[in-house]
């Protein structure tokens, strides 16, 4: 399939056979058989050809009206809503949520309205996507994750070789958090409400007395089990010191322990 997608990526005009190839590609995305990034020896590998295929869909599609429940939407005909059935075992609560075709949503996922999951995303078993939460294009979300209300998991489609946002298993993402630019949040981490993480964000670890940040070539990584809260650091130049200015800076205040586990164990009752 990847060779066919690479050929489509180089084309400017598409025919009926190209549409058939693209639809087979979407079926693979829908079922989770292919994904934009996947774990490999505790690292994450980007599947650039999958991103190519998603971009082909936008070029191939034409803008069409897509009626749904008495409403009209206008989008590329290559990306209709994902079709779920009772056998999908996804709990989709009424109230205005949407999942685009080409997103994998595993059995046991709960979707609270209104939320949105974009094409290329991978949402694994037992995860809750809460109200007003976004799972952006190609984002990879692990098992038993809670994306709290208004959490934003950014999409990364281009450049095609760029790592998407990765949220590993059993992470708790608090309300109004934003995770962007290919950030990796390792297994079991907790992001307190309002934490914003980007490639350029400096994160200070009070426990290990370390500093984490990404670069042009590497993502920001939040360590396994870290508990991250919002914080600030003082501006050091004379102008900043004179005015008492400070800059937003997330802080790791501890690593998950039994007290943290007790505070998050109620999640299982909601699923």
C-alpha positions as a printed NumPy array, in Angstrom:
array([[  0.   ,   0.   ,   0.   ],
       [  2.753,   2.482,   0.846],
       [  4.14 ,   2.333,  -2.729],
       [  0.709,   3.105,  -4.14 ],
       [  0.315,   6.039,  -1.757],
       [  3.756,   7.391,  -2.675],
       [  2.727,   7.293,  -6.336],
       [ -0.536,   9.099,  -5.596],
       [  1.371,  11.729,  -3.62 ],
       [  3.28 ,  12.697,  -6.773],
       [  0.157,  13.007,  -8.925],
       [ -1.78 ,  16.2  ,  -9.637],
       [ -4.869,  14.659, -11.209],
       [ -6.786,  11.634,  -9.989],
       [ -9.047,   9.046, -11.594],
       [-11.529,   6.448, -10.336],
       [ -8.786,   3.879,  -9.682],
       [ -6.924,   6.404,  -7.544],
       [-10.094,   6.862,  -5.513],
       [-10.296,   3.116,  -4.941],
       [ -6.712,   3.052,  -3.674],
       [ -7.386,   5.972,  -1.355],
       [-10.558,   4.365,   0.019],
       [ -8.621,   1.172,   0.804],
       [ -6.059,   3.329,   2.592],
       [ -8.813,   4.982,   4.656],
       [-10.181,   1.564,   5.591],
       [ -6.754,   0.654,   6.98 ],
       [ -6.648,   3.881,   9.002],
       [-10.205,   3.343,  10.246],
       [ -9.377,  -0.139,  11.496],
       [ -6.059,   0.82 ,  13.085],
       [ -4.067,  -1.478,  10.788],
       [ -1.885,   1.462,   9.772],
       [ -1.125,   4.56 ,  11.805],
       [  0.797,   7.816,  11.409],
       [  3.295,   6.865,  14.128],
       [  3.956,   3.708,  16.114],
       [  6.107,   2.655,  19.07 ],
       [  9.371,   0.872,  18.428],
       [ 11.79 ,  -0.07 ,  21.259],
       [ 10.553,   2.685,  23.599],
       [ 10.797,   5.227,  20.792],
       [  8.232,   6.439,  18.289],
       [  8.628,   6.06 ,  14.541],
       [  6.825,   8.301,  12.059],
       [  5.193,   6.583,   9.097],
       [  5.607,   9.4  ,   6.602],
       [  3.744,   7.531,   3.872],
       [  0.604,   7.523,   6.033],
       [  0.757,  11.305,   6.29 ],
       [  1.236,  11.402,   2.525],
       [ -1.97 ,   9.43 ,   2.091],
       [ -3.93 ,  11.798,   4.336],
       [ -2.667,  14.819,   2.4  ],
       [ -3.591,  13.091,  -0.878],
       [ -7.16 ,  12.868,   0.403],
       [ -7.363,  16.63 ,   0.808],
       [ -6.018,  17.214,  -2.712],
       [ -8.195,  14.516,  -4.22 ],
       [-11.437,  15.542,  -2.55 ],
       [-13.961,  18.063,  -3.771],
       [-16.064,  20.336,  -1.576],
       [-19.551,  18.877,  -1.243],
       [-22.601,  19.226,   0.952],
       [-22.831,  16.451,   3.524],
       [-26.265,  16.394,   5.212],
       [-26.406,  14.932,   8.708],
       [-29.397,  14.791,  11.069],
       [-31.118,  17.663,   9.331],
       [-27.99 ,  19.829,   9.256],
       [-25.674,  20.543,   6.343],
       [-21.885,  20.446,   6.392],
       [-19.535,  21.394,   3.584],
       [-16.283,  19.457,   3.461],
       [-14.057,  17.379,   1.184],
       [-15.999,  14.339,   0.047],
       [-12.983,  12.156,   0.786],
       [-13.429,  12.747,   4.533],
       [-16.999,  12.069,   5.636],
       [-17.904,  11.237,   9.22 ],
       [-16.665,   7.923,  10.554],
       [-19.362,   5.254,  10.592],
       [-19.768,   3.61 ,  13.981],
       [-22.008,   0.675,  14.842],
       [-23.031,  -0.91 ,  18.116],
       [-20.428,  -3.593,  17.412],
       [-17.727,  -0.881,  17.418],
       [-18.185,  -0.769,  21.232],
       [-17.465,   2.973,  21.268],
       [-19.615,   4.984,  23.674],
       [-20.596,   8.074,  21.687],
       [-22.844,  10.209,  23.905],
       [-25.415,  12.455,  22.113],
       [-24.662,  16.141,  21.86 ],
       [-22.742,  17.26 ,  18.788],
       [-19.521,  15.237,  18.698],
       [-17.803,  14.295,  15.43 ],
       [-15.226,  11.728,  14.357],
       [-13.783,  12.026,  10.894],
       [-13.291,   8.977,   8.715],
       [ -9.685,   7.811,   8.816],
       [ -9.466,   8.046,  12.615],
       [ -9.102,   4.867,  14.656],
       [-11.243,   4.752,  17.79 ],
       [-10.822,   1.516,  19.739],
       [-13.516,  -0.438,  21.579],
       [-14.156,   0.926,  25.05 ],
       [-13.478,   4.567,  24.158],
       [-15.949,   7.08 ,  25.618],
       [-16.722,  10.287,  23.727],
       [-18.472,  13.037,  25.699],
       [-20.163,  15.823,  23.743],
       [-19.099,  17.95 ,  22.096],
       [-15.679,  16.599,  21.143],
       [-13.817,  16.104,  17.882],
       [-11.384,  13.481,  16.579],
       [ -9.618,  14.322,  13.32 ],
       [ -8.348,  12.151,  10.482],
       [ -5.248,  10.063,  11.178],
       [ -5.739,  10.097,  14.94 ],
       [ -5.373,   6.855,  16.901],
       [ -7.312,   6.572,  20.173],
       [ -6.736,   3.323,  22.047],
       [ -8.912,   1.215,  24.364],
       [-10.541,   2.591,  27.477],
       [ -9.739,   6.232,  26.792],
       [-12.183,   9.03 ,  27.602],
       [-12.376,  12.072,  25.332],
       [-14.249,  14.6  ,  27.432],
       [-16.438,  17.558,  26.45 ],
       [-14.872,  20.186,  24.144],
       [-11.705,  18.095,  23.794],
       [ -9.845,  17.87 ,  20.479],
       [ -7.739,  15.003,  19.192],
       [ -5.907,  16.554,  16.25 ],
       [ -4.831,  14.975,  12.989],
       [ -2.397,  12.059,  13.422],
       [ -2.276,  12.405,  17.244],
       [ -1.599,   9.071,  18.965],
       [ -3.462,   8.505,  22.24 ],
       [ -2.843,   5.383,  24.293],
       [ -4.943,   3.11 ,  26.495],
       [ -6.935,   4.342,  29.505],
       [ -6.1  ,   8.003,  28.909],
       [ -8.391,  10.756,  30.179],
       [ -8.506,  13.86 ,  28.   ],
       [-10.381,  16.222,  30.313],
       [-12.805,  18.958,  29.288],
       [-11.407,  21.385,  26.694],
       [ -8.065,  19.564,  26.421],
       [ -6.423,  20.222,  23.059],
       [ -4.177,  17.538,  21.538],
       [ -2.717,  19.291,  18.532],
       [ -2.521,  17.89 ,  15.04 ],
       [  0.72 ,  17.544,  13.081],
       [  0.291,  16.746,   9.387],
       [  3.177,  18.672,   7.882],
       [  6.044,  18.327,   7.431],
       [  5.307,  14.685,   6.732],
       [  8.384,  13.512,   8.63 ],
       [  7.441,  15.388,  11.811],
       [  6.37 ,  13.366,  14.829],
       [  2.727,  13.885,  15.818],
       [  1.67 ,  14.477,  19.406],
       [  2.015,  11.279,  21.457],
       [  0.   ,  10.636,  24.634],
       [  1.015,   7.261,  26.045],
       [ -1.037,   4.842,  28.163],
       [ -2.738,   5.915,  31.397],
       [ -1.96 ,   9.616,  31.077],
       [ -4.31 ,  12.128,  32.695],
       [ -4.584,  15.373,  30.732],
       [ -6.322,  18.015,  32.845],
       [ -8.937,  20.503,  31.725],
       [ -7.879,  23.275,  29.329],
       [ -4.486,  21.683,  28.704],
       [ -2.803,  22.058,  25.327],
       [ -0.231,  19.604,  23.958],
       [  1.26 ,  20.601,  20.605],
       [  4.135,  20.254,  18.096],
       [  4.956,  16.586,  18.468],
       [  5.317,  16.575,  22.248],
       [  5.566,  13.109,  23.844],
       [  3.825,  12.587,  27.187],
       [  5.124,   9.316,  28.578],
       [  3.093,   6.616,  30.285],
       [  1.247,   7.508,  33.474],
       [  2.086,  11.212,  33.488],
       [ -0.402,  13.723,  34.895],
       [ -0.863,  17.184,  33.4  ],
       [ -2.669,  19.503,  35.803],
       [ -5.373,  21.81 ,  34.482],
       [ -4.098,  24.559,  32.216],
       [ -0.672,  23.101,  31.393],
       [  0.54 ,  24.044,  27.892],
       [  3.313,  22.02 ,  26.247],
       [  5.057,  22.802,  22.949],
       [  8.391,  21.87 ,  21.431],
       [  9.913,  25.106,  22.731],
       [  8.431,  24.954,  26.234],
       [ 10.991,  24.619,  29.024],
       [  9.817,  22.175,  31.705],
       [ 11.612,  22.176,  35.067],
       [ 11.828,  18.992,  37.136],
       [ 12.078,  19.827,  40.835],
       [ 12.463,  16.165,  41.791],
       [ 15.343,  15.266,  39.471],
       [ 16.663,  18.829,  39.228],
       [ 16.569,  18.658,  35.438],
       [ 15.253,  20.719,  32.555],
       [ 13.425,  19.342,  29.521],
       [ 12.768,  21.039,  26.203],
       [ 12.609,  20.063,  22.566],
       [ 14.634,  21.307,  19.63 ],
       [ 14.237,  21.589,  15.88 ],
       [ 15.041,  17.884,  15.592],
       [ 13.737,  16.407,  18.84 ],
       [ 10.369,  16.633,  20.609],
       [  9.736,  17.739,  24.15 ],
       [  9.316,  14.619,  26.309],
       [  7.516,  14.489,  29.648],
       [  8.938,  11.585,  31.711],
       [  6.88 ,   8.576,  32.733],
       [  4.76 ,   9.206,  35.81 ],
       [  5.609,  12.913,  36.049],
       [  3.06 ,  15.241,  37.649],
       [  3.213,  18.577,  35.803],
       [  1.653,  21.813,  37.061],
       [  1.646,  25.373,  35.781],
       [  4.414,  27.614,  37.086],
       [  6.531,  30.652,  36.272],
       [ 10.182,  31.637,  36.2  ],
       [ 11.52 ,  35.129,  36.747],
       [ 12.678,  37.279,  33.834],
       [ 16.369,  37.884,  34.459],
       [ 17.199,  41.001,  32.432],
       [ 17.15 ,  44.359,  34.264],
       [ 13.882,  45.494,  32.674],
       [ 12.117,  42.3  ,  33.719],
       [ 13.553,  42.268,  37.236],
       [ 12.636,  45.902,  37.772],
       [  9.005,  45.194,  36.939],
       [  8.767,  41.798,  38.605],
       [  7.985,  40.031,  35.312],
       [  7.885,  36.268,  34.954],
       [  7.404,  33.754,  32.12 ],
       [  5.045,  30.777,  32.075],
       [  6.954,  27.575,  32.763],
       [  5.525,  24.124,  33.596],
       [  7.031,  22.408,  36.638],
       [  7.257,  18.737,  37.558],
       [  6.502,  18.787,  41.261],
       [  6.523,  15.028,  41.889],
       [  6.073,  11.6  ,  40.325],
       [  2.913,   9.542,  40.673],
       [  2.427,   7.829,  44.008],
       [ -0.468,   6.216,  45.884],
       [ -2.007,   9.625,  46.69 ],
       [ -2.075,  10.518,  43.005],
       [ -3.504,   7.101,  42.182],
       [ -6.282,   7.642,  44.705],
       [ -7.2  ,  10.967,  43.1  ],
       [ -7.516,   9.462,  39.619],
       [ -9.011,   6.037,  40.408],
       [-12.55 ,   7.411,  40.038],
       [-11.933,   7.58 ,  36.289],
       [-12.757,   3.888,  35.99 ],
       [-16.27 ,   4.501,  37.318],
       [-17.015,   6.823,  34.409],
       [-16.27 ,   4.281,  31.72 ]])
